[in-house]
């Protein structure tokens, strides 16, 4: 059965001088987050952006997929420190996503860890949703 998640945003004004607010999400975990064009294209100034939220979603999904793949291969990770950096170019959109993961995974070597991470990068649902991004890189290391 499919699950649905919802986010509500209210925007006021035009793109350049207007502003918005993420009011709520299905889980209630976040809300009351301000957004604006300058936060997206210049300095965040304490506000978030779609790209920051995409980075959080991608890092989380990737870590979950990698954890699952490693466990299926008999190597339950103790810790996966994962980040995603989304590069946004005004006028072009998202031009790059850089994934980085450092793992503490007993009994695995660097090559096997890298292979598992490549599989997670290719198959996590958020990676698939972002397949149109021109460049998605991956750096891996073991702690």
Buried (B, 14 or more C-beta within 10 A) or exposed (E): EEEEEEBEEEEEEEEEEEBBBBEBBEEEEBEEBEBBBBBBBEEEEEBBBBBBBBBBBBBBBBBBBBBBBBEEBEBEBEEBEBBBBBBBEEEEEBEBBBBBBBBEBEEBEEEBBBBBBBBBBEBBEBBEEBEEBEEBEBEBEBE
